[in-house]
Amino acid sequence: MNEVLVIDVGNSRMKWGLRGPRGWVAQGAVANHDIGSLAVRDWQSLERPARAVGVNVAGEAARVRVEGQLARWRLSMEWQYASAQAGGVVNRYANPLQLGADRWASLVAAHRREIARDAPPRPAIVVNAGTAVTIDALDADGVFHGGLIVPGVHLMLQSLSDNTAGLRVQPGTFRDFPTCTPDALRSGALQAVCGAIEQMRAKLARDAAEVVCYLAGGGAHEIAPQLTAPLERVDNLVLEGVLVLASQSR
């Protein structure tokens, strides 16, 4: 029984995976308000993991709900947090402990992927596209220089709908040159997010020929087609980083 339950609790949903010696055994995602039923639904047929490790940016209530679901196995949760250095990554945040644990895990995972390549590591923009979109700059030596937090596409659209009477319409389809208000709403929100990503990439590329973008999160499918190469979409990026952090915390 060497399997590890890995958890990423985001602002609106929780992603989880059961990792065994040969890879992912089971995976899933639930809205945060459904965490309380995991033990009798998604996890009912799972055998007891050897460990449970994870990150949480959704607050105390979510933490308590997750830990309550582990009670059936009498298993303690090993929460991971940002630090000044881990997994070969140096954290240049003014207060390293204030960096979101999910962002930290993603940075560690991206760096681990780069050093595993059969080529010199590249600088990377690490993006988590969820309710909010985080855009973090990581150089080829594993130094995290800082990053941005912007509203996600759906949060932008909701804000426009809630606060602008003339824009309370259903968002349309992405267009390079929108010719109706619904298309203009969705295209504008997508362009705002992608523009922030590409601008950060351009800043990091001043001293490098190639900057890769690692993209994860529930909104990745919508953002990915509008980004330039090189681009690597990794659905389990946070979970991969959590595993690296947990392996170094024992």
NORPE-V493534 format. One record per backbone hydrogen bond with DSSP energy under -1.0 kcal/mol. NH is the residue of the N-H (numbers start at 1). CO is the residue of the C=O. If there is no record, write none. Layout:
BEGIN
nh=[NH,NH]
co=[CO,CO]
END
This chain:
BEGIN
nh=[4,5,6,7,8,9,10,14,15,16,17,18,19,20,23,25,26,28,30,32,34,35,37,38,41,43,46,50,53,54,55,57,63,64,65,66,67,68,69,73,74,75,78,80,86,89,90,91,92,98,99,104,105,106,107,108,109,110,111,112,113,114,115,117,124,125,126,127,128,129,130,133,134,135,136,137,138,139,142,144,145,148,150,152,156,157,158,159,160,161,162,163,164,167,168,169,172,184,185,186,187,188,189,190,191,192,193,194,195,196,197,198,199,200,201,202,203,204,205,208,212,213,214,215,216,219,220,223,224,226,227,232,234,237,240,241,242,243,244,245,246,247,248]
co=[19,51,17,53,15,55,13,30,8,28,6,26,4,23,20,18,18,16,14,12,31,32,34,35,38,38,43,3,5,78,7,9,59,60,61,62,63,64,65,70,71,70,52,54,89,86,142,84,144,95,96,100,101,102,103,104,105,106,107,108,109,110,111,114,138,212,136,214,134,216,132,150,128,148,126,146,124,143,139,90,137,135,133,131,152,153,154,155,156,157,158,159,160,164,165,167,182,180,181,182,183,184,185,186,187,188,189,190,191,192,193,194,195,196,197,198,199,200,201,205,123,230,125,232,127,129,217,219,220,223,224,213,215,234,236,237,238,239,240,241,242,243,244]
END
